[in-house]
Amino acid sequence: MLTGAAGFIGFHTCQKLLDRGDTVVGIDNVNGYYDVSLKEARLARLIGHPNFTFYRADIGDRAVMADIAAGHPSIDRYINLAAQPGVRYSLEAPHEYTHANIEGHLVMLELARSNPRLRHFVYASSSSVYGANSKLPFSEEDRVDHPVSLYAATKRSGELISHCYAHLYRLPTTGLRFFTVYGPWGRPDMAAYLFAKAITAGEPIKVFNNGNLRRDFTYIDDIVNGIVAVLDRPPAVIDGIVPARLYNIGNNRSEALLDFIAELVRALGREATFEFLPMQPGDVLETYADISALARDAGYAPTTPISVGIPKFVAWFKEFHNLS
Ligand SMILES: NC(=O)c1ccc[n+]([C@@H]2O[C@H](COP(=O)([O-])OP(=O)(O)OC[C@H]3O[C@@H](n4cnc5c(N)ncnc54)[C@H](O)[C@@H]3O)[C@@H](O)[C@H]2O)c1
């Protein structure tokens, strides 16, 4: 079962799992946080596959989720990607975050715990749990108890609740802290899409903190390879050891935001104009992933620099929006 199947990362992960012959039950409430037609277009590419079943459902709805799970007793792995994402929106709509990221996450863990066949519960966390940490690169060993946005606080809560379920019920869980994912079919509220949209419309791009931001940008195919590698490696259930793991999943490169924009401008073949703005509340200055743990345990090895990933994103963006 994969939740968030109509979302950016969920859609690509479903495609990869179906391509390799897995059977996938996809869940998504297809909410209106961003353009629903993009979610529907992703779903349209999945629905119809003989090994894909889709339910439009809210993971926070216990009864509905229990019914769906009861109808698929052979499910043995869960990938919980459904969430209310976005740092900035969490200041506007806090309850969306507690509903999907805490209550919904708990509903999924409860389903997993009551499933005797369950082998692995994989779920999405976020680099935002590192808050304003200044030690770089971010390591899973670092303290993460100073979130600077409600989004980060809900993602950290998901990690803690998962650890508790692994401890109490010996439920094998793996959390993945994603670092700024971009690529074809990407999210309209994120940098690559927002900038491409503004540049192609001839509008200024809004650049926060006067462009003085750095991000570990991770290409979607690298992320999906990491998710699938992890899925196939559940933590062992060994006496005295809690079967809970947490990994960074990034590109292991911290890029200046202005370099990322320069790649976009090059790939789009258009000029950009800028509106420089102050730092946004809840944002962090830099993210940079230490990925050695995931490399060691799952052979994770990202291969896509932004000079390769951005042109692929732009090719999709132009095709999807019928731009020349
Ligand atoms: N994209 C990134 O850079 C990034 C970075 C860090 C963490 N993450 C996490 O990765 C996961 C996937 O992110 P994404 O970028 O694909 O986002 P997305 O918004 O494209 O996908 C999430 C999907 O979940 C669905 N959803 C939301 N609430 C739901 C609910 N209550 N019930 C059922 N479905 C619900 C949405 O409709 C959406 O299709 C999320 O957990 C997100 O927090 C993403």
PDBQT file of the ligand as one rigid body, heavy atoms in Angstrom, charges set to zero:
ROOT
HETATM    1  N1  LIG A 401       9.137  16.921  -2.324  1.00  0.00    +0.000 N 
HETATM    2  C1  LIG A 401      10.050  17.199  -1.395  1.00  0.00    +0.000 C 
HETATM    3  O1  LIG A 401      11.057  17.884  -1.646  1.00  0.00    +0.000 OA
HETATM    4  C2  LIG A 401       9.886  16.651   0.002  1.00  0.00    +0.000 A 
HETATM    5  C3  LIG A 401      10.868  16.994   0.948  1.00  0.00    +0.000 A 
HETATM    6  C4  LIG A 401      10.759  16.500   2.239  1.00  0.00    +0.000 A 
HETATM    7  C5  LIG A 401       9.714  15.659   2.563  1.00  0.00    +0.000 A 
HETATM    8  N2  LIG A 401       8.770  15.336   1.641  1.00  0.00    +0.000 N 
HETATM    9  C6  LIG A 401       7.686  14.447   2.048  1.00  0.00    +0.000 C 
HETATM   10  O2  LIG A 401       7.526  13.446   1.052  1.00  0.00    +0.000 OA
HETATM   11  C7  LIG A 401       6.157  13.063   0.965  1.00  0.00    +0.000 C 
HETATM   12  C8  LIG A 401       5.674  13.213  -0.464  1.00  0.00    +0.000 C 
HETATM   13  O3  LIG A 401       5.839  14.572  -0.841  1.00  0.00    +0.000 OA
HETATM   14  P1  LIG A 401       5.510  15.118  -2.287  1.00  0.00    +0.000 P 
HETATM   15  O4  LIG A 401       6.530  16.124  -2.618  1.00  0.00    +0.000 OA
HETATM   16  O5  LIG A 401       5.250  13.984  -3.210  1.00  0.00    +0.000 OA
HETATM   17  O6  LIG A 401       4.158  15.905  -1.977  1.00  0.00    +0.000 OA
HETATM   18  P2  LIG A 401       2.739  15.878  -2.733  1.00  0.00    +0.000 P 
HETATM   19  O7  LIG A 401       1.910  16.939  -2.072  1.00  0.00    +0.000 OA
HETATM   20  O8  LIG A 401       2.942  15.981  -4.193  1.00  0.00    +0.000 OA
HETATM   21  O9  LIG A 401       2.179  14.453  -2.370  1.00  0.00    +0.000 OA
HETATM   22  C9  LIG A 401       1.472  14.169  -1.186  1.00  0.00    +0.000 C 
HETATM   23  C10 LIG A 401       0.140  13.552  -1.580  1.00  0.00    +0.000 C 
HETATM   24  O10 LIG A 401      -0.549  13.201  -0.382  1.00  0.00    +0.000 OA
HETATM   25  C11 LIG A 401      -1.920  13.486  -0.560  1.00  0.00    +0.000 C 
HETATM   26  N3  LIG A 401      -2.491  13.703   0.770  1.00  0.00    +0.000 N 
HETATM   27  C12 LIG A 401      -2.303  14.751   1.601  1.00  0.00    +0.000 A 
HETATM   28  N4  LIG A 401      -3.002  14.573   2.731  1.00  0.00    +0.000 NA
HETATM   29  C13 LIG A 401      -3.651  13.379   2.605  1.00  0.00    +0.000 A 
HETATM   30  C14 LIG A 401      -4.529  12.664   3.437  1.00  0.00    +0.000 A 
HETATM   31  N5  LIG A 401      -4.892  13.121   4.640  1.00  0.00    +0.000 N 
HETATM   32  N6  LIG A 401      -5.009  11.459   2.996  1.00  0.00    +0.000 NA
HETATM   33  C15 LIG A 401      -4.652  10.982   1.780  1.00  0.00    +0.000 A 
HETATM   34  N7  LIG A 401      -3.821  11.635   0.939  1.00  0.00    +0.000 NA
HETATM   35  C16 LIG A 401      -3.326  12.817   1.351  1.00  0.00    +0.000 A 
HETATM   36  C17 LIG A 401      -1.973  14.720  -1.431  1.00  0.00    +0.000 C 
HETATM   37  O11 LIG A 401      -3.194  14.810  -2.144  1.00  0.00    +0.000 OA
HETATM   38  C18 LIG A 401      -0.766  14.511  -2.351  1.00  0.00    +0.000 C 
HETATM   39  O12 LIG A 401      -1.160  13.935  -3.583  1.00  0.00    +0.000 OA
HETATM   40  C19 LIG A 401       5.425  13.915   1.974  1.00  0.00    +0.000 C 
HETATM   41  O13 LIG A 401       5.302  13.189   3.173  1.00  0.00    +0.000 OA
HETATM   42  C20 LIG A 401       6.339  15.102   2.178  1.00  0.00    +0.000 C 
HETATM   43  O14 LIG A 401       6.151  15.698   3.448  1.00  0.00    +0.000 OA
HETATM   44  C21 LIG A 401       8.832  15.819   0.362  1.00  0.00    +0.000 A 
ENDROOT
TORSDOF 0
